[in-house]
Amino acid sequence: MAQEPGTHSSGAKGEGRGQEEPSDRCAQRKRDILDAAMSCFADEGYFQTTNRKIARKAGITEGLIYHYFPSKKALLQAIIIEKFNVDSSPALKCYSRWEGEFAKTPPDGKSFRAFLMDLGHATFEGLEKNRDVLRILLSEYRLLDDASEPLFPRLVMEHSMNRFSRILGRYLEFIGSAGQNPAMKDAFFLGPIVSVFLFQDLLQGHRVRTLDRELFLRTLVDHFIAGINGMESHSGQNPTIGKDGKKE
């Protein structure tokens, strides 16, 4: 079977091993390789990038890459996984912060609205920060499609959508709608944010029509909350939510 371009054969995998490196130097080597790979993938595309180019960019020998990553695809996967690290993801920091708040005081209308606005800002910030990764994912998505659970969608579900659904579930309890299933409703909030970023930024839609992000987020939050409450009005269970976010 033909090897994926950039995949090293088992016979040469030991190149660059030698003596074990100190852990801090090992971590820095790995960091340098990931940074170099990200730069090359963004500049030239995944298929046009070779491990030789990555090694040159990182200032190491090509064989040393295989000490840390068995293939070029493994490099791409490591880059994607790293973006879901709580220390580097604005959205994950947002979730952790609000999960802590809601553990002390369950969400009401006011705090849930604040959470949505905060998450909206954090999501836009994360998309902006990782625009190069998004470009690679959009152009090379088939590379991550060969597993029963594709890597990127699985990470999004685990680290974002599931956490959103849990917080939404607690808000549904507040409005007296604990029986309403929060699953899938995350898409009605997070989906528009991602779509707007892709169109306005990656596809340069801002050159055709500008968009006030703050106004967009406020409008999205208003519509999302109204939609959640509206679902209850159809079932005859909807409480009135005042401007202060309290049930009336």
N, C-alpha and C positions, 0 to 999 in steps of 0.2 A: 504494500500500500504506500502511496506517495506521501511524503511528509508534508505537513503544513509549512509554508515558507517561514523561516525563522525558528523552526523546531530543530533542536540538536539531537543527534543520535546518541544512544546510550553509551557508546564507546568513548565519546568525547566529553561526556558530562562531567567527568572529574577534573577537566582543565580548570586551573585557577584555584583549586581547593587548597592544596598544600597544608600548611599549619592552620589550625583554627584561629579565626580572628577574634579579638576582644568584642564583647557584645555591643559596646557603643560604636566601635568602628564598623561592625557588621550592620548595625541599624543605619549608619550614615551611608554605607555602600548601597544598601537597598533603597534608601531615600534618593540617592543620586541617580540610580538606575530608573526608578519610577518617574522622577522629574524629567529625565532625558527622554524616556519613552513617550511621556505625555506631550512634550514639546515636538518630538518627531511626528507622532501620530497627528497632532493638530496641524502641523505645517505641510506634511506630505501625504497624509492618509495612512490607514493601517496597512494596506497591501503594498504600498510603495516604500514603506519603512522596513529596513532590514535590521537585524540585530547588530550588524557591523556598524550601521549608522548610529544606533542607540549607544553602542559602546564608545564610539568616537565622541559623541556628545557628552557622555558621562566621564570621559577621560580614563577609561579602563580597557582591558583586553576583552575581546568578544567572548572568549571562553568563560570569563568570570561571571557573565550574566547567568549562565546555566547553573552556577552554584546556588543562585537564589530563585530563579524562575525556569521551569523546564521548557517553556515555549513562549513565543511572542503572544499567543492568545492568553496564557497565564498572566502575562504582564498587564494586558488590557483588563482582565478580570480583577486583578489586584487594584488597579486604578479605580475601577467602579466601586469595589467593596470599600475602599478607603473613603469615598465620598459619603458613605453612610456612617462614618465614625462620628459619634456625638461631639467630639472636640472640633471637628471641621465643618459640621453641618449646622447652619443657622436654624433650620426647621427642627432638627432633633433637639437642639438646645431649647427651642421654644416649647416643644412637647414636654421636655423634662421639667422646665420651669412651671408650666401650668399644671402638670400632673401633681407636682408638689403642692401648689396652691389649692387645687381641688381636693387633695387628700385631707387638707385641713378644713376647707369650707366648700361644700358642694356647689357646682356652678348654678347661678341664677341668670336671669336675662341679661343683666348688666355685665357680669363677669364673663359670660359666654360670648357676648359681643366683643368684649375686649380681647378674649382669646382668639377669636376669628380674625380680627384686625392684625393682631400680633403675628399670627401664623401666616396671614397673607403677605405681610412685609417680609417675614423670614423666608417664605417660599420664593418670592421674587429675588431676594438677596442671594439665596442658594443657587438659583438658576443662573443669575448673572455671574456668580463666582465660578460656576462649573460649565460655562457656555461651550468650552472646547470639548469637554466630555460629551455634552449633548450632541454636538456636531458629529462626533465619532459614532455615538450610539445610533443616530439617525441614518448615517451612511453605511454603517457596518453591522446593523442589527442582526443579520443572519448568523454572524459569528457566535452569538450568544443564544441561539435558537435550538441547539441540538439536544438540550436536556429536557426531561419531562416537565421540569419547572424552570423556565428561562430565568437567568440570573437577575437581570434588572427588575422585571416585574415582581419577582419574589421578594427582593429587597425593599421595593416600594411598599408592597403589601405589609411586610413584617414591621418596618420601621416608621411608616407614615400612616397608611390607610387604616390599619388595625388600631393604632393609637387614637386616630381621629374618631373612629367609630366608638371606642370606649368612652371618650369624653362626651361625644354626642349622646350616647346612651344615658349618661348621668344628667345631661340637660333635659332629655326627654322625660326622665323621672320628675324633674322639677316642674315641667308643664303638665304633669299628670298623664303622661303618655308612655309609661314604661313598657306597654305591650307593643309599641311600634318598633319595628326592626331597624336599627341604625345602619345595617350593612348596605353598601352601595351608595348611600347618601353622600359619602365623602367625595364621590366623583362629581357631584353637583357643585361642590365648592372648590376643590383642588383642580378639577379638570379645566374650568375656564381660566384659571391663573396660568396654567401651563400653556394652554392654547394661545392666550394673548401674548405670552413671552415668545413663543415660537414664531408667531406671525409678526409681531412688532420688532423683535430684536434679531432673531436668527434669519428670518426671511426679509428683513429690512422694511417691514410694513410701515414703520415710522416715517419713511420717506414719502409715503402716500397720504397717511393720516396720522397725526399725533394723538397720543392718548395720555390723559392725566391719570397716572396710576393710583393716586390717592383717591380721586373721585371714583375710579373704577372699583377699588376695593370697598369703599363705603357703600356703593350701590350693590355690589355683589353680596356683601354681608346683610344688607337690608332685605334683598330678595331671598337669600337663603333662609334667614330666620322667618320671614313671612311665609315662605313655602312650607317650612316645617310646621308652623302653626296652622297654616291653611289645610294641611293634610288632616289635622285633627278636627277642623271645623266640618269637614265632610263626614266625619264619623260621629259628629254630635258631641265630642268630648273636649272641645277646645276652650281653655280658659282664656280670659282677656289678659294680655300682657301690656302693662302700662309703660309709659316712656321711661320710667326709672328701672325697667327690667323686672318688675315684680308682678306676681299674679294678682289680679283684682277679683 
